[in-house]
Amino acid sequence: MSKKFSLLTCLASFALALIGCSNDKVAGTVTDTGNTLAETQVSGVVLRVDGTPASDAMVRMARMAVYDSVLHVPEQIEVVTDSDGVYSFDSALSDTFQLAVIDTSAVEVFYLPRTTLKAKAYGSIQLAKAAVVTSVLYFEEVEDSAVSVGGHFMTCLSGTPFCNDVFAADSFSMLIPEGEWSMEIFPGDSMLVARMQSLGFADSLIYRTLDLGKIKAGDSVSSGPIVWSTTSDADSLIKESEKEAKNVARLSGKVMCKNGNPCADVEVMLIKDIYGFNFVEGDSMKFEAQTTTDSLGRWWLPLPDSLPGDSFRFEFRKLQDDLVTQAGVSRYLTKKDIENLKDTLKVKDVTLSRPSTLVSRVSLVVDREDTTQSNDCTVNSVVVGIKGTSHFVRDVTCNELSLSDLPSGSQQVVLYSGIPKVISTLRASDVSTDYFVTLTAVSLPEGGTQQVQGMTYTPPNQNIFK
């Protein structure tokens, strides 16, 4: 809920309190001026094309768009349906409003362009097959510009609640209903937009419009690549030339859910450092998503600018209520796969599964002939992780280690010294990686915990640093 909406709600409640002190009866009404009453609940049930309840579908309520303005993006709020397809808003934004429903798992949508509290046309909603619009957004950063727009943008169907967050250089897709549409692209930071307006940028340059034309249900429309710019003519968007578009080198793939259907909203992370050597701070690594899959399970990423080793791969995870419910990894790719690449390299499809957990304890094995080594486990730290993933943890060898949300199946456990300076020195030397990195094959059970015992660690021989 926006701050503006919260303020309006408080003002409306205060007004009601004052009126309640009189003897006059108050009717529960809401006007388009922004007043909102708690009694005006909007609720209903959403059904898919096959008649089943649409669970986890996004339902968005929006004010009617102001069409005498350049910006045709209405104020909106959203809720998610429950397992029975039921949704509920505590109150309406105004007495006339519009509703949009987006069901990414079924690739179905619904759009009610105008309704009222009295009409109750929102009580029972039947979804329809969606059209899918895909593209890649780039932006032109002007060196002498008074503001830096960054890389976060929004794409919206003009006058509707169908809006997506988009990051520059990332592919994006939108599920939209059948109809004749135009799309607006603009910076995603509202404070930045206000700053640009105060500096004299015309709205027609900030909110760029792309005509999508007439689209039918089930269509797949590609409108890419698009460049957002404040330097082009006000009524057009710059598009890359066909030659440039054909020479865009990138990586793409498709992710399937455990049930075999295309998996939407899956986070994708490029794993360049497959041994986690750059893991130098903190107790554990973090998953950092570079993009997410679209409604058809597809993803795109640019080529890695550099690689610390010869190989790399991708890790995937699907979240629900901030918990990892499904996970997976791609096959390994090498530098040779992307050398001189001038087109899109398709990565083999990946099917997710329920995540696994690894629990282990590392024992010390000390070389007695090396007096520089200590048999005190509390002074020896280790890094343990799963090769080619974001899952690495550092701890002393006395402690039990636990890694969760892991991709199941055959994986390799990585183990090496937990002292960053030691690893940095070893990597800079002529010593082979095999000398200071131990790899252990493990089969991680889907949705279960694997207890690994007998992992041993020998502190590095200090003589190799001389």
DOTORLO-477016 format. One record per residue (C-alpha): z, x, y. Coordinates in nm, 3 decimals, always signed. Last residue first. Layout:
! residues N
NODE         w         u         v
NODE         Z         X         Y
...
***
This chain:
! residues 466
NODE         w         u         v
NODE    +0.089    +5.861    -1.984
NODE    +0.063    +5.482    -2.015
NODE    -0.016    +5.494    -2.387
NODE    +0.318    +5.669    -2.446
NODE    +0.507    +5.352    -2.351
NODE    +0.437    +5.198    -2.691
NODE    +0.401    +4.825    -2.631
NODE    +0.683    +4.597    -2.754
NODE    +0.626    +4.474    -3.111
NODE    +0.618    +4.097    -3.156
NODE    +0.653    +3.887    -3.468
NODE    +0.566    +3.526    -3.553
NODE    +0.741    +3.436    -3.880
NODE    +0.776    +3.065    -3.819
NODE    +0.534    +2.811    -3.679
NODE    +0.658    +2.451    -3.659
NODE    +0.361    +2.221    -3.601
NODE    +0.440    +1.889    -3.435
NODE    +0.236    +1.570    -3.469
NODE    -0.022    +1.351    -3.291
NODE    -0.306    +1.529    -3.466
NODE    -0.170    +1.818    -3.671
NODE    -0.231    +2.167    -3.530
NODE    -0.392    +2.412    -3.772
NODE    -0.298    +2.768    -3.681
NODE    -0.478    +3.102    -3.672
NODE    -0.274    +3.391    -3.530
NODE    -0.405    +3.626    -3.264
NODE    -0.202    +3.925    -3.143
NODE    -0.294    +4.092    -2.815
NODE    -0.189    +4.451    -2.734
NODE    -0.414    +4.660    -2.955
NODE    -0.679    +4.393    -3.011
NODE    -0.758    +4.408    -2.639
NODE    -0.884    +4.763    -2.696
NODE    -0.715    +5.041    -2.499
NODE    -0.937    +5.211    -2.243
NODE    -0.688    +5.132    -1.966
NODE    -0.711    +4.869    -1.692
NODE    -0.623    +4.592    -1.939
NODE    -0.317    +4.785    -2.055
NODE    -0.198    +4.846    -1.701
NODE    -0.233    +4.479    -1.605
NODE    -0.059    +4.372    -1.927
NODE    +0.237    +4.600    -1.856
NODE    +0.255    +4.492    -1.492
NODE    +0.255    +4.124    -1.595
NODE    +0.555    +4.163    -1.831
NODE    +0.535    +3.888    -2.093
NODE    +0.385    +4.114    -2.356
NODE    +0.134    +3.951    -2.592
NODE    +0.084    +3.651    -2.821
NODE    -0.218    +3.420    -2.859
NODE    -0.218    +3.132    -3.111
NODE    -0.566    +3.042    -3.232
NODE    -0.676    +2.683    -3.291
NODE    -0.792    +2.471    -3.584
NODE    -0.720    +2.103    -3.524
NODE    -0.536    +1.931    -3.241
NODE    -0.579    +1.990    -2.868
NODE    -0.233    +2.060    -2.724
NODE    -0.021    +1.820    -2.519
NODE    +0.290    +2.029    -2.596
NODE    +0.386    +2.395    -2.624
NODE    +0.741    +2.488    -2.727
NODE    +0.909    +2.826    -2.751
NODE    +1.248    +2.895    -2.909
NODE    +1.435    +3.171    -2.730
NODE    +1.533    +3.522    -2.836
NODE    +1.190    +3.666    -2.756
NODE    +1.232    +3.604    -2.386
NODE    +1.002    +3.341    -2.234
NODE    +0.649    +3.294    -2.102
NODE    +0.434    +2.988    -2.177
NODE    +0.059    +2.941    -2.213
NODE    -0.135    +2.616    -2.253
NODE    -0.434    +2.602    -2.018
NODE    -0.673    +2.646    -2.311
NODE    -0.912    +2.906    -2.455
NODE    -0.657    +3.069    -2.681
NODE    -0.339    +2.867    -2.734
NODE    -0.036    +3.036    -2.581
NODE    +0.261    +3.266    -2.620
NODE    +0.360    +3.516    -2.354
NODE    +0.646    +3.746    -2.443
NODE    +0.962    +3.881    -2.282
NODE    +1.173    +4.169    -2.411
NODE    +1.512    +4.237    -2.251
NODE    +1.690    +3.956    -2.437
NODE    +1.545    +4.069    -2.771
NODE    +1.744    +4.392    -2.769
NODE    +1.554    +4.614    -3.013
NODE    +1.436    +4.832    -2.728
NODE    +1.131    +5.057    -2.724
NODE    +1.122    +5.387    -2.542
NODE    +1.262    +5.568    -2.848
NODE    +0.934    +5.523    -3.035
NODE    +0.992    +5.639    -3.391
NODE    +1.187    +5.321    -3.464
NODE    +0.883    +5.104    -3.387
NODE    +1.047    +4.770    -3.308
NODE    +0.960    +4.438    -3.474
NODE    +1.103    +4.157    -3.263
NODE    +1.100    +3.793    -3.371
NODE    +0.914    +3.514    -3.189
NODE    +1.026    +3.153    -3.226
NODE    +0.788    +2.861    -3.261
NODE    +0.718    +2.498    -3.176
NODE    +0.361    +2.372    -3.133
NODE    +0.289    +2.013    -3.025
NODE    -0.024    +1.807    -3.082
NODE    -0.234    +1.570    -2.870
NODE    -0.403    +1.253    -3.003
NODE    -0.776    +1.307    -3.042
NODE    -1.075    +1.357    -2.817
NODE    -1.439    +1.371    -2.927
NODE    -1.650    +1.640    -2.758
NODE    -2.027    +1.633    -2.707
NODE    -2.199    +1.975    -2.717
NODE    -2.244    +2.138    -2.379
NODE    -2.576    +2.068    -2.206
NODE    -2.695    +2.348    -1.977
NODE    -2.848    +2.203    -1.660
NODE    -3.128    +2.409    -1.507
NODE    -3.185    +2.749    -1.353
NODE    -2.981    +2.967    -1.591
NODE    -3.044    +3.338    -1.527
NODE    -2.737    +3.425    -1.739
NODE    -2.553    +3.109    -1.843
NODE    -2.554    +3.131    -2.222
NODE    -2.544    +3.512    -2.213
NODE    -2.206    +3.499    -2.042
NODE    -2.065    +3.319    -2.342
NODE    -1.977    +2.962    -2.440
NODE    -1.691    +2.855    -2.664
NODE    -1.700    +2.505    -2.813
NODE    -1.533    +2.231    -2.613
NODE    -1.166    +2.135    -2.615
NODE    -0.971    +1.813    -2.676
NODE    -0.690    +1.586    -2.564
NODE    -0.578    +1.224    -2.582
NODE    -0.267    +1.039    -2.460
NODE    -0.146    +1.290    -2.202
NODE    +0.124    +1.113    -1.998
NODE    +0.096    +1.051    -1.623
NODE    +0.101    +0.671    -1.679
NODE    -0.203    +0.712    -1.903
NODE    -0.383    +1.043    -1.901
NODE    -0.694    +1.170    -2.078
NODE    -0.727    +1.545    -2.133
NODE    -1.018    +1.785    -2.165
NODE    -1.044    +2.163    -2.194
NODE    -1.365    +2.355    -2.135
NODE    -1.482    +2.694    -2.264
NODE    -1.522    +3.058    -2.167
NODE    -1.634    +3.383    -2.327
NODE    -1.720    +3.737    -2.220
NODE    -1.404    +3.811    -2.030
NODE    -1.270    +3.791    -1.673
NODE    -1.558    +3.556    -1.584
NODE    -1.706    +3.506    -1.238
NODE    -1.874    +3.236    -1.030
NODE    -1.839    +2.980    -1.308
NODE    -2.150    +2.759    -1.325
NODE    -2.123    +2.427    -1.142
NODE    -1.962    +2.131    -1.319
NODE    -2.093    +1.801    -1.457
NODE    -1.923    +1.527    -1.661
NODE    -2.030    +1.229    -1.872
NODE    -1.800    +0.983    -2.051
NODE    -2.018    +0.683    -1.966
NODE    -1.779    +0.553    -1.699
NODE    -1.773    +0.898    -1.538
NODE    -1.581    +1.200    -1.661
NODE    -1.341    +1.384    -1.433
NODE    -1.374    +1.705    -1.230
NODE    -1.214    +2.045    -1.168
NODE    -0.883    +1.954    -1.333
NODE    -0.603    +2.208    -1.309
NODE    -0.379    +2.220    -1.616
NODE    -0.078    +2.434    -1.533
NODE    +0.046    +2.758    -1.685
NODE    +0.407    +2.813    -1.784
NODE    +0.722    +3.001    -1.683
NODE    +0.625    +3.099    -1.332
NODE    +0.394    +3.372    -1.210
NODE    +0.146    +3.614    -1.369
NODE    -0.082    +3.406    -1.589
NODE    -0.393    +3.599    -1.501
NODE    -0.407    +3.722    -1.859
NODE    -0.427    +3.364    -1.994
NODE    -0.623    +3.477    -2.299
NODE    -0.920    +3.243    -2.234
NODE    -0.935    +3.325    -1.862
NODE    -1.240    +3.116    -1.771
NODE    -1.106    +2.781    -1.893
NODE    -1.299    +2.515    -1.699
NODE    -1.085    +2.202    -1.671
NODE    -1.202    +1.843    -1.722
NODE    -0.991    +1.532    -1.666
NODE    -1.103    +1.223    -1.857
NODE    -1.162    +0.922    -1.631
NODE    -1.401    +0.753    -1.876
NODE    -1.432    +0.817    -2.251
NODE    -1.751    +0.700    -2.420
NODE    -1.660    +0.510    -2.739
NODE    -1.578    +0.676    -3.072
NODE    -1.226    +0.534    -3.102
NODE    -1.075    +0.876    -3.028
NODE    -1.252    +0.876    -2.693
NODE    -1.589    +1.043    -2.648
NODE    -1.661    +1.311    -2.391
NODE    -2.009    +1.405    -2.270
NODE    -2.138    +1.731    -2.133
NODE    -2.270    +1.914    -1.832
NODE    -2.301    +2.267    -1.699
NODE    -2.485    +2.360    -1.380
NODE    -2.786    +2.541    -1.243
NODE    -2.957    +2.350    -0.961
NODE    -3.320    +2.464    -0.977
NODE    -3.470    +2.119    -1.023
NODE    -3.289    +1.990    -0.715
NODE    -3.417    +2.276    -0.502
NODE    -3.778    +2.208    -0.600
NODE    -3.739    +1.836    -0.552
NODE    -3.611    +1.893    -0.199
NODE    -3.244    +1.825    -0.141
NODE    -3.170    +1.501    +0.035
NODE    -3.062    +1.468    +0.397
NODE    -2.927    +1.124    +0.476
NODE    -3.089    +0.895    +0.729
NODE    -3.020    +0.666    +1.023
NODE    -2.836    +0.906    +1.253
NODE    -3.088    +1.188    +1.230
NODE    -2.936    +1.500    +1.077
NODE    -2.662    +1.721    +1.222
NODE    -2.351    +1.543    +1.099
NODE    -2.435    +1.613    +0.735
NODE    -2.367    +1.468    +0.392
NODE    -2.610    +1.607    +0.132
NODE    -2.716    +1.393    -0.163
NODE    -2.835    +1.508    -0.508
NODE    -2.879    +1.246    -0.639
NODE    -2.963    +0.879    -0.643
NODE    -2.961    +0.822    -1.018
NODE    -2.948    +0.455    -1.120
NODE    -2.855    +0.331    -1.465
NODE    -2.917    -0.044    -1.478
NODE    -2.695    -0.268    -1.693
NODE    -2.681    -0.547    -1.435
NODE    -2.973    -0.524    -1.192
NODE    -2.999    -0.323    -0.872
NODE    -3.195    -0.406    -0.558
NODE    -3.209    -0.123    -0.306
NODE    -2.969    +0.171    -0.303
NODE    -2.997    +0.234    +0.072
NODE    -2.781    +0.533    +0.167
NODE    -2.562    +0.509    +0.477
NODE    -2.371    +0.790    +0.649
NODE    -2.036    +0.707    +0.806
NODE    -1.958    +1.007    +1.028
NODE    -2.302    +1.031    +1.189
NODE    -2.335    +0.656    +1.255
NODE    -1.978    +0.657    +1.383
NODE    -2.090    +0.889    +1.661
NODE    -1.892    +1.211    +1.693
NODE    -1.727    +1.216    +2.037
NODE    -1.425    +1.441    +1.977
NODE    -1.199    +1.136    +1.942
NODE    -1.425    +1.006    +1.666
NODE    -1.405    +1.336    +1.479
NODE    -1.025    +1.330    +1.504
NODE    -1.010    +0.972    +1.376
NODE    -1.227    +1.071    +1.079
NODE    -1.001    +1.370    +1.013
NODE    -0.696    +1.145    +1.019
NODE    -0.868    +0.911    +0.771
NODE    -0.927    +1.198    +0.526
NODE    -1.196    +1.097    +0.275
NODE    -1.491    +1.209    +0.486
NODE    -1.780    +0.956    +0.477
NODE    -2.047    +0.819    +0.243
NODE    -2.165    +0.457    +0.270
NODE    -2.371    +0.294    -0.003
NODE    -2.628    +0.017    +0.041
NODE    -2.668    -0.271    -0.197
NODE    -2.896    -0.541    -0.330
NODE    -2.729    -0.712    -0.624
NODE    -2.583    -0.669    -0.971
NODE    -2.229    -0.541    -0.975
NODE    -2.124    -0.178    -0.933
NODE    -1.973    +0.092    -1.153
NODE    -1.978    +0.417    -0.959
NODE    -2.057    +0.772    -1.062
NODE    -1.978    +1.116    -0.928
NODE    -2.099    +1.471    -0.976
NODE    -1.896    +1.739    -0.807
NODE    -2.033    +1.977    -0.543
NODE    -1.816    +1.805    -0.279
NODE    -1.534    +1.592    -0.411
NODE    -1.573    +1.216    -0.439
NODE    -1.312    +0.939    -0.423
NODE    -1.470    +0.606    -0.515
NODE    -1.508    +0.265    -0.347
NODE    -1.616    -0.081    -0.465
NODE    -1.390    -0.291    -0.239
NODE    -1.694    -0.437    -0.062
NODE    -1.853    -0.441    +0.285
NODE    -2.090    -0.153    +0.221
NODE    -2.063    -0.016    -0.131
NODE    -1.826    +0.274    -0.085
NODE    -1.834    +0.653    -0.132
NODE    -1.540    +0.857    -0.008
NODE    -1.530    +1.229    +0.065
NODE    -1.306    +1.532    +0.003
NODE    -1.465    +1.877    +0.051
NODE    -1.339    +1.996    +0.387
NODE    -1.450    +1.827    +0.709
NODE    -1.392    +2.129    +0.931
NODE    -1.373    +2.024    +1.295
NODE    -1.510    +2.146    +1.629
NODE    -1.836    +2.250    +1.461
NODE    -1.967    +2.602    +1.528
NODE    -2.022    +2.688    +1.161
NODE    -2.164    +2.351    +1.056
NODE    -2.057    +2.262    +0.702
NODE    -2.341    +2.082    +0.526
NODE    -2.215    +1.865    +0.244
NODE    -2.298    +1.822    -0.122
NODE    -2.265    +1.507    -0.330
NODE    -2.401    +1.473    -0.683
NODE    -2.528    +1.136    -0.805
NODE    -2.470    +0.848    -1.043
NODE    -2.497    +0.471    -1.002
NODE    -2.402    +0.263    -1.306
NODE    -2.483    -0.109    -1.319
NODE    -2.210    -0.323    -1.466
NODE    -2.223    -0.586    -1.740
NODE    -2.035    -0.897    -1.637
NODE    -1.664    -0.983    -1.622
NODE    -1.525    -1.337    -1.640
NODE    -1.236    -1.405    -1.401
NODE    -0.995    -1.697    -1.436
NODE    -0.756    -1.770    -1.148
NODE    -0.965    -1.598    -0.879
NODE    -1.150    -1.911    -0.772
NODE    -0.813    -2.035    -0.641
NODE    -0.988    -2.235    -0.366
NODE    -0.666    -2.287    -0.168
NODE    -0.585    -1.918    -0.135
NODE    -0.937    -1.851    -0.014
NODE    -1.249    -1.687    -0.153
NODE    -1.531    -1.458    -0.050
NODE    -1.735    -1.181    -0.211
NODE    -1.599    -1.235    -0.565
NODE    -1.722    -0.931    -0.757
NODE    -1.678    -0.863    -1.127
NODE    -1.736    -0.548    -1.330
NODE    -1.807    -0.418    -1.681
NODE    -1.844    -0.069    -1.828
NODE    -1.606    -0.168    -2.114
NODE    -1.371    +0.130    -2.066
NODE    -1.437    +0.143    -1.692
NODE    -1.328    -0.215    -1.618
NODE    -1.370    -0.263    -1.242
NODE    -1.267    -0.593    -1.080
NODE    -1.347    -0.679    -0.719
NODE    -1.187    -0.950    -0.507
NODE    -1.260    -1.080    -0.157
NODE    -1.041    -1.235    +0.111
NODE    -0.985    -1.544    +0.320
NODE    -0.625    -1.646    +0.392
NODE    -0.539    -1.281    +0.458
NODE    -0.407    -0.975    +0.272
NODE    -0.275    -1.201    -0.002
NODE    +0.070    -1.164    -0.150
NODE    +0.259    -1.033    -0.451
NODE    -0.069    -0.950    -0.620
NODE    -0.093    -1.031    -0.991
NODE    -0.312    -0.931    -1.284
NODE    -0.332    -1.061    -1.641
NODE    -0.574    -0.910    -1.894
NODE    -0.331    -0.964    -2.181
NODE    -0.252    -0.590    -2.210
NODE    -0.175    -0.576    -1.838
NODE    -0.427    -0.571    -1.552
NODE    -0.408    -0.300    -1.287
NODE    -0.337    -0.353    -0.915
NODE    -0.531    -0.272    -0.597
NODE    -0.514    -0.286    -0.218
NODE    -0.795    -0.307    +0.039
NODE    -0.893    -0.265    +0.404
NODE    -1.265    -0.325    +0.437
NODE    -1.540    -0.061    +0.444
NODE    -1.836    -0.176    +0.655
NODE    -1.805    +0.093    +0.923
NODE    -2.073    +0.055    +1.186
NODE    -1.890    -0.250    +1.321
NODE    -2.027    -0.599    +1.380
NODE    -2.001    -0.651    +1.005
NODE    -1.623    -0.661    +0.992
NODE    -1.562    -0.673    +0.618
NODE    -1.354    -0.957    +0.475
NODE    -1.018    -0.821    +0.372
NODE    -0.991    -0.663    +0.033
NODE    -0.829    -0.727    -0.305
NODE    -0.894    -0.480    -0.586
NODE    -0.841    -0.539    -0.957
NODE    -0.860    -0.227    -1.176
NODE    -0.888    -0.294    -1.550
NODE    -0.613    -0.161    -1.779
NODE    -0.658    -0.456    -2.021
NODE    -0.961    -0.686    -2.007
NODE    -0.865    -0.971    -2.239
NODE    -1.133    -1.049    -2.500
NODE    -1.412    -1.300    -2.429
NODE    -1.704    -1.075    -2.531
NODE    -1.809    -1.031    -2.168
NODE    -1.457    -0.922    -2.077
NODE    -1.181    -1.152    -1.959
NODE    -0.959    -1.115    -1.653
NODE    -0.656    -1.340    -1.597
NODE    -0.512    -1.464    -1.269
NODE    -0.282    -1.393    -0.981
NODE    -0.263    -1.416    -0.602
NODE    +0.083    -1.481    -0.461
NODE    +0.108    -1.637    -0.117
NODE    +0.485    -1.682    -0.105
NODE    +0.546    -1.330    +0.027
NODE    +0.368    -1.410    +0.352
NODE    +0.121    -1.175    +0.519
NODE    +0.014    -1.170    +0.884
NODE    -0.300    -0.962    +0.942
NODE    -0.481    -1.167    +1.206
NODE    -0.687    -1.329    +0.931
NODE    -0.417    -1.594    +0.890
NODE    -0.169    -1.666    +0.613
NODE    -0.002    -1.999    +0.548
NODE    +0.323    -2.107    +0.384
NODE    +0.401    -2.412    +0.596
NODE    +0.716    -2.393    +0.804
NODE    +0.934    -2.698    +0.861
NODE    +1.082    -2.731    +1.208
NODE    +1.461    -2.734    +1.240
NODE    +1.472    -2.387    +1.397
NODE    +1.641    -2.074    +1.257
NODE    +1.365    -2.034    +0.999
NODE    +1.120    -1.957    +1.279
NODE    +1.306    -1.636    +1.361
NODE    +1.324    -1.525    +0.998
NODE    +0.955    -1.601    +0.949
NODE    +0.866    -1.378    +1.242
NODE    +1.070    -1.093    +1.096
NODE    +0.894    -1.129    +0.760
NODE    +0.553    -1.117    +0.931
NODE    +0.649    -0.805    +1.123
NODE    +0.769    -0.636    +0.804
NODE    +0.445    -0.724    +0.623
NODE    +0.236    -0.594    +0.911
NODE    +0.422    -0.265    +0.900
NODE    +0.366    -0.232    +0.525
NODE    -0.008    -0.307    +0.566
NODE    -0.044    -0.038    +0.829
NODE    +0.148    +0.211    +0.617
NODE    -0.100    +0.146    +0.339
NODE    +0.000    +0.000    +0.000
***
